[in-house]
Each structure stands twice: as C-alpha cells, then as structure tokens.
Amino acid sequence: MKTGIFLFAVLAVVVTSQYNIADEIQKRMAEPPAQTMTYEVQEGDTVWDIAGRHSDNRTDVRSVVYAIESDNHIQSGALTPGQKIIIRK
C-alpha cells in the first residue's frame, strides 16, 4: 500500500512539473524578441569596451558582457576586427 501511495505521489510531481515547464515555454514564445543591433568590431575593441559603450547606468556591465559572448558564441573574449556581432538594445 505504501508503495502505491509513493508511486502516485511521484507521478503527481512529474505530471505537475511537466505542465509548469510547458507553461514557461509558452510564455517565452509569446514574448516579443529582444531588440538587437549589429556592431562591427574595430581594431583594439574588447568585449568589455563594447559592453561598456552599450549599457546604461542601471545595468551591470558584466551581464552585457555575458549576453554579447553567449549571443555571438564568443569564448575568452576573442574578437577580430571586422567581425560583426549582435548586441541587445
């Protein structure tokens, strides 16, 4: 009997979590895409420099650096002059 109750409880948790995940996916799909701009990397640019120029005083520049690196698949801040990168507005 205890095994049946335990299995029912586990099943209930699994089913409930699946609905929560599906709801979250639907919410994110309904959100408008973030506005972006394209920036051409110049000689001497670093991800930190670019992030600093494209962030405001309310935003932690580290989050902008992370967004630039992840959106553009940049590892170790490696940039090449002429490279075009996407920056969130």
C-alpha positions, 0 to 999 in steps of 0.5 A: 500500500505504501508503495502505491501511495509513493508511486502516485505521489511521484507521478503527481510531481512529474505530471505537475512539473511537466505542465509548469515547464510547458507553461514557461515555454509558452510564455517565452514564445509569446514574448516579443524578441529582444531588440538587437543591433549589429556592431562591427568590431574595430581594431583594439575593441574588447568585449568589455569596451563594447559592453561598456559603450552599450549599457546604461547606468542601471545595468551591470556591465558584466551581464552585457558582457555575458549576453554579447559572448553567449549571443555571438558564441564568443569564448575568452573574449576573442574578437577580430576586427571586422567581425560583426556581432549582435548586441541587445538594445 
